[in-house]
Structures are given as structure tokens and as C-alpha cells.
Amino acid sequence: MQSRLHAHIGTIRQLEILLAVHDKGGINEAAKALFLTQPTVSIQMKKLADAVGEPIYRLSNRKLIFTDVGLEMVKTAVEVLDSFARLDMSLGNLRECKTGTLRIAVVTTSKYFIPHLLGPFCEQFPEIDIQLNVGNREQTIERLKQGIDDFYVFSHPPIDADFNSIELLQNPLVAIAHQDHPLAKQPHVSLTQLCQAPFLIRETGSGTRHAIEGFFKEHDVTPNVKMTIESNEAIKHCVMAKLGISILSAHTLTYGGQHGLVRLPVSALPINAKWFFVWSKSKRQTLIADQFLNHVQTNGKQLLEDELQRNGIDT
């Protein structure tokens, strides 16, 4: 006897819509991404909810929050669609046509260098689609636990998840200030001086904040936190506006611009963090994911190191 879910849950297209709503965070955003109307997406989501007899999501302060049932459906949808993707890749390989979708989730700061890893791979396989999700550490950890993506990039991978990882490259965290800041005119800056100045810090859940808090705890000092900001770019602009100093990845300066900013000569810095390339042990990889993993293991690290050195970052 077929279960209710097996007999009635919707079509492959409905599962694609479900993933789009989850990944884009809303009905309107998913409709735009899929080139559908908002009523069409809403109707398909309602049909899925009716099929399982439980709400898939709820609204809180106009924000779409997936229920436990909805998250389980997302996880299953990823597995189902990946199965079809593997079939498509197998058939494509037989026709010597490398096609498929590669899903990667990265923490915010790594968005500056990941394109340089993807570029050569996309040149080799021009027909593939890339889905790149950018979020903070907590958001990316949640995606890893749900098994939504093929690969993840962290500066501080979680310790309670079942995954494989390889080290990609160094992620030096440096102190920055406006070029007219009093500390910027000194040949040496102590940690005490650094902590006395108004300090701008990333939000809780950020990998950069995780590293900075560990650094200050190790040196038994406390920064004078003036603002908590959820964006590297916003922090840089606040430093440019002379609202305080901060510690950020050197990558955010080189690739994101550093007009009016200088690195402070703090002897205890940089914080020597690292970037890690991560994938779930339990998730079966698609053929295109296997190809990308091979690319990373054989070429990726050297590609990134060469690119960073060209831009003046010591790896």
C-alpha cells in the first residue's frame, strides 16, 4: 500500500519550486528566479503542503520560516533532484556533453576569491550551471547539516558535523583604520591601544568574529566594541567614515577595495586563520561534483595562491 507521501507528493517541477523558495527566502524572489508568476509559485507550494497535510513554512515579521516538515522536504527534494542530475550527467557524458548543476555555499568573506577557483573549471565545462549561495557561518553550517549543497567553504568549519575537508589557503585577518586615524600615524600599535579605540565587529555567527573573539581571549584583552555590523563592506565604509577601527580578512581589502583605509602595524597581528573546502560524508556526489573536487584537489590551491599573490596577499 502506497504511503500518502509517495502517492500524492508533487512533480519534479514542484520540488524545484520548493528549493527556489527555500534558497531565495520568499515566494516573490523564487518566482523571479524561475521566471514564473507569484500566484503560480504560491499555488504549487500550497499543493505540496496539502499533499503532506502539514504547513511547509510560516511567516514571522514578513520573513518566511520553514517548518521541520518543510526542511525535511527540502532535504528530500535535493536528493531527488540530484538523482535526476546524476542521470542527466551520465547521459551527457555518453554524448560527450558535460552538463549539470554544481551547488556551492560559502561564508561571506570567501566570495572574493571563490570566483577565481570556479573560473578555470567553468572554462573546462562551459555547459554546467553554478548555484553559489553566500551567507554567514551559521547559515552555511545549517546548509551543510541539511545537505543542500555539494561543497562548502569555511574559515572555521563546525566541529559537530560529519564532513570531509581540505585546507585551501591562508586567511590573514588584519587591523584596519582610516588613513587619518591617530593610530595610523604610529610606527607600532599595541593591543592595548587597539582595544581602547572604538571597535567595529561582525555579527554573532560570523567566522571572522569567531576568530577575533578567540584572538582577544587568548591575549586576555577586551576590545571597545562600538558597533556590530553584518557586512564586511559596511564595516569598511564605517571605518572610512571614521566611526572606528576593525579587524577583517585581508581578502576583503584586496578584492573589495580599500580606498582611504590602511593596515595598522599591530605586532600580534595578523590572526592566522585558514580557509577550508568542505563536503558531507553522507551526501552522494554527482558526477560534476566529483569533477570539481578533483579540480580543487589538483589545481585549486595553487590557482588561489597565485591569484592572491598577484594581488599582494601573502599566503
C-alpha positions as CSV (number, residue, x, y, z in Angstrom):
1,M,0.0,0.0,0.0
2,Q,1.5,3.3,-1.0
3,S,2.1,5.9,1.6
4,R,0.3,9.2,1.3
5,L,3.6,11.0,0.6
6,H,4.6,8.5,-2.1
7,A,1.2,8.6,-3.8
8,H,0.5,12.3,-3.8
9,I,3.6,14.5,-3.4
10,G,4.0,16.6,-6.4
11,T,6.1,16.8,-9.6
12,I,9.8,17.4,-10.2
13,R,8.9,21.0,-11.1
14,Q,7.2,21.4,-7.7
15,L,10.3,20.2,-6.0
16,E,12.4,22.7,-8.0
17,I,10.0,25.5,-6.9
18,L,10.3,24.3,-3.3
19,L,14.1,24.6,-3.4
20,A,13.9,28.0,-5.1
21,V,11.5,29.3,-2.3
22,H,13.8,27.9,0.3
23,D,17.1,29.2,-1.2
24,K,15.7,32.6,-2.2
25,G,13.8,33.1,1.0
26,G,10.4,34.1,-0.4
27,I,7.7,33.5,-2.9
28,N,8.3,36.6,-5.0
29,E,12.1,36.0,-5.1
30,A,11.6,32.4,-6.2
31,A,9.1,33.5,-8.9
32,K,11.6,35.9,-10.3
33,A,14.4,33.4,-10.3
34,L,12.3,30.8,-12.1
35,F,10.6,33.2,-14.4
36,L,7.2,32.3,-13.0
37,T,4.3,34.4,-11.7
38,Q,3.9,34.8,-7.9
39,P,0.5,33.1,-7.9
40,T,1.9,30.1,-9.8
41,V,4.6,29.6,-7.1
42,S,2.1,30.1,-4.3
43,I,-0.3,27.6,-5.8
44,Q,2.4,24.9,-6.2
45,M,3.6,25.4,-2.6
46,K,0.0,25.1,-1.4
47,K,-0.4,21.8,-3.3
48,L,2.8,20.4,-1.7
49,A,1.5,21.4,1.8
50,D,-1.8,19.8,1.1
51,A,-0.1,16.6,-0.1
52,V,1.7,16.1,3.1
53,G,-1.0,17.5,5.3
54,E,1.3,19.9,7.2
55,P,2.4,23.5,6.7
56,I,5.7,23.8,4.8
57,Y,6.6,27.3,6.2
58,R,5.2,30.1,8.3
59,L,5.6,33.9,8.2
60,S,7.2,35.7,11.0
61,N,7.6,39.5,10.7
62,R,7.2,39.1,7.0
63,K,10.0,36.6,6.9
64,L,9.4,33.1,5.5
65,I,10.4,30.4,8.1
66,F,10.4,26.7,7.0
67,T,8.9,24.3,9.4
68,D,10.6,21.0,10.4
69,V,8.4,19.3,7.8
70,G,9.4,21.8,5.2
71,L,13.1,21.4,5.9
72,E,12.7,17.6,5.6
73,M,11.0,18.1,2.2
74,V,13.9,20.4,1.1
75,K,16.4,17.8,2.1
76,T,14.5,15.1,0.1
77,A,14.0,17.4,-2.8
78,V,17.8,17.9,-3.0
79,E,18.3,14.2,-3.1
80,V,15.6,13.6,-5.7
81,L,16.8,16.3,-8.0
82,D,20.4,15.3,-7.5
83,S,19.4,11.8,-8.6
84,F,18.0,13.2,-11.8
85,A,21.1,15.4,-12.2
86,R,23.3,12.3,-11.9
87,L,21.2,10.6,-14.6
88,D,21.5,13.7,-16.8
89,M,25.2,13.8,-16.3
90,S,25.6,10.1,-17.1
91,L,23.6,10.6,-20.4
92,G,25.5,13.8,-21.1
93,N,28.9,12.1,-20.6
94,L,27.8,9.4,-23.1
95,R,27.1,12.2,-25.5
96,E,30.4,13.9,-24.6
97,C,28.5,16.8,-23.3
98,K,29.4,17.8,-19.7
99,T,26.3,19.3,-18.2
100,G,24.8,19.5,-14.8
101,T,24.5,21.8,-11.7
102,L,27.2,22.4,-9.1
103,R,25.9,23.8,-5.8
104,I,28.4,25.6,-3.6
105,A,27.7,27.5,-0.3
106,V,30.4,29.8,1.1
107,V,30.8,32.1,4.0
108,T,30.6,35.8,3.2
109,T,34.3,36.7,3.1
110,S,35.3,33.8,0.8
111,K,33.1,35.3,-2.0
112,Y,36.1,37.4,-3.0
113,F,38.3,34.5,-4.1
114,I,35.9,31.6,-4.9
115,P,35.2,33.0,-8.4
116,H,38.9,32.5,-9.2
117,L,38.5,28.8,-8.4
118,L,35.3,28.5,-10.4
119,G,36.6,30.4,-13.5
120,P,39.0,27.8,-14.9
121,F,36.6,24.9,-14.1
122,C,33.8,26.7,-16.0
123,E,36.1,27.2,-18.9
124,Q,36.7,23.4,-18.9
125,F,33.0,22.6,-18.6
126,P,31.1,25.6,-20.1
127,E,27.7,23.9,-20.2
128,I,27.4,23.4,-16.4
129,D,25.3,25.6,-14.1
130,I,26.7,27.0,-10.9
131,Q,24.5,27.8,-7.9
132,L,26.5,29.9,-5.4
133,N,25.0,30.7,-2.0
134,V,26.7,33.3,0.2
135,G,25.9,33.5,3.9
136,N,27.4,33.9,7.3
137,R,29.0,31.0,9.1
138,E,25.8,29.9,11.0
139,Q,23.7,29.9,7.8
140,T,26.3,27.9,5.9
141,I,26.6,25.4,8.7
142,E,22.9,24.9,8.5
143,R,23.0,24.2,4.8
144,L,25.8,21.7,5.4
145,K,23.8,19.9,8.1
146,Q,20.8,19.7,5.7
147,G,23.0,18.5,2.8
148,I,21.7,21.1,0.4
149,D,24.9,21.8,-1.5
150,D,27.7,19.8,-3.0
151,F,30.5,21.8,-1.3
152,Y,31.1,24.5,1.3
153,V,33.8,26.9,2.2
154,F,34.5,27.9,5.8
155,S,37.3,29.7,7.7
156,H,36.1,27.7,10.8
157,P,34.2,24.5,10.0
158,P,31.8,23.2,12.6
159,I,33.1,20.5,14.9
160,D,29.8,18.7,15.3
161,A,29.1,17.8,11.6
162,D,30.1,14.7,9.6
163,F,32.2,16.0,6.8
164,N,35.5,15.8,4.8
165,S,37.7,18.8,4.4
166,I,40.9,20.0,2.8
167,E,42.8,23.2,3.5
168,L,42.6,25.7,0.7
169,L,44.8,28.7,1.8
170,Q,45.6,31.1,4.5
171,N,43.1,33.7,5.6
172,P,45.1,36.5,7.4
173,L,43.0,38.9,9.5
174,V,44.4,42.4,9.8
175,A,43.6,45.5,11.7
176,I,42.3,48.5,9.6
177,A,41.7,52.1,10.2
178,H,41.1,55.3,8.3
179,Q,44.3,56.8,7.0
180,D,43.7,59.9,9.2
181,H,43.2,57.9,12.4
182,P,45.8,58.7,15.1
183,L,46.9,55.0,15.3
184,A,47.6,55.0,11.6
185,K,50.3,57.5,12.1
186,Q,52.2,55.4,14.6
187,P,55.0,53.0,13.6
188,H,53.8,50.4,16.1
189,V,50.4,49.8,17.7
190,S,49.9,47.7,20.9
191,L,47.0,45.5,21.6
192,T,46.1,47.9,24.5
193,Q,45.9,50.8,22.1
194,L,43.9,48.7,19.6
195,C,41.4,47.8,22.3
196,Q,41.0,51.4,23.6
197,A,39.8,52.7,20.2
198,P,36.2,52.3,19.2
199,F,36.0,48.9,17.5
200,L,33.6,47.7,14.8
201,I,32.9,43.9,14.8
202,R,31.0,41.4,12.7
203,E,27.7,39.9,13.9
204,T,27.5,36.8,16.1
205,G,27.7,33.7,13.9
206,S,30.3,35.3,11.6
207,G,33.5,33.2,11.1
208,T,35.6,36.5,11.3
209,R,34.0,37.3,14.7
210,H,34.7,33.8,15.9
211,A,38.4,34.2,15.1
212,I,38.6,37.7,16.6
213,E,36.9,36.7,19.8
214,G,39.3,33.7,20.1
215,F,42.3,36.1,19.5
216,F,41.2,38.6,22.1
217,K,40.5,35.8,24.7
218,E,43.9,34.3,24.0
219,H,45.6,37.6,24.7
220,D,43.3,38.4,27.7
221,V,42.2,41.7,26.3
222,T,38.7,43.2,25.6
223,P,38.0,45.5,22.6
224,N,35.9,48.7,23.0
225,V,33.1,47.5,20.7
226,K,31.1,50.4,19.4
227,M,29.1,48.8,16.6
228,T,28.1,45.3,15.5
229,I,27.7,45.1,11.7
230,E,26.5,42.3,9.5
231,S,28.7,43.0,6.4
232,N,32.4,43.4,5.6
233,E,31.6,46.1,3.1
234,A,29.5,48.0,5.7
235,I,32.4,47.7,8.2
236,K,34.8,49.1,5.6
237,H,32.6,52.1,4.9
238,C,32.1,52.8,8.6
239,V,35.9,52.7,9.0
240,M,36.1,55.1,6.0
241,A,33.6,57.3,7.8
242,K,35.9,57.4,10.9
243,L,33.4,55.6,13.1
244,G,36.1,53.2,14.4
245,I,38.7,50.6,13.6
246,S,38.2,46.9,12.9
247,I,39.8,43.6,12.0
248,L,38.9,42.0,8.7
249,S,40.3,39.4,6.3
250,A,43.0,40.8,4.0
251,H,40.9,39.4,1.1
252,T,38.1,41.9,1.8
253,L,40.6,44.8,1.3
254,T,42.4,43.5,-1.8
255,Y,39.3,42.4,-3.7
256,G,36.7,44.7,-2.2
257,G,38.7,47.9,-2.4
258,Q,40.5,49.8,0.3
259,H,40.2,53.5,-0.6
260,G,41.1,55.6,2.4
261,L,42.0,52.6,4.6
262,V,45.3,51.5,6.0
263,R,46.5,48.4,7.9
264,L,47.6,49.1,11.4
265,P,51.0,47.8,12.4
266,V,49.9,45.7,15.3
267,S,52.7,43.3,16.3
268,A,50.3,40.5,17.4
269,L,48.5,40.5,14.0
270,P,47.6,39.1,11.6
271,I,45.4,36.4,13.0
272,N,46.4,33.3,11.0
273,A,43.1,31.8,10.1
274,K,42.7,29.4,7.2
275,W,40.1,28.6,4.5
276,F,38.7,25.0,4.3
277,F,36.9,23.3,1.4
278,V,34.2,21.0,2.9
279,W,31.8,18.3,1.8
280,S,29.4,16.0,3.6
281,K,30.5,12.4,4.1
282,S,26.9,11.1,3.8
283,K,25.8,13.0,0.7
284,R,26.4,11.1,-2.5
285,Q,28.3,13.3,-5.0
286,T,27.1,14.0,-8.5
287,L,29.5,13.4,-11.4
288,I,30.0,17.1,-11.9
289,A,30.8,17.4,-8.2
290,D,33.4,14.7,-8.5
291,Q,34.9,16.6,-11.3
292,F,35.0,19.8,-9.3
293,L,36.5,18.0,-6.3
294,N,39.3,16.7,-8.5
295,H,39.8,20.2,-9.8
296,V,40.2,21.6,-6.3
297,Q,42.5,18.8,-5.1
298,T,44.8,19.0,-8.2
299,N,44.7,22.7,-9.2
300,G,42.6,24.7,-6.8
301,K,45.1,25.6,-4.1
302,Q,47.8,26.7,-6.5
303,L,45.3,28.7,-8.5
304,L,44.2,30.6,-5.4
305,E,47.7,31.2,-4.1
306,D,48.8,32.6,-7.4
307,E,45.8,34.9,-7.6
308,L,46.3,36.2,-4.1
309,Q,50.0,36.8,-4.5
310,R,49.2,38.8,-7.7
311,N,47.0,40.9,-5.5
312,G,49.6,41.4,-2.7
313,I,48.3,38.9,-0.1
314,D,50.9,36.8,1.5
315,T,49.6,33.2,1.6
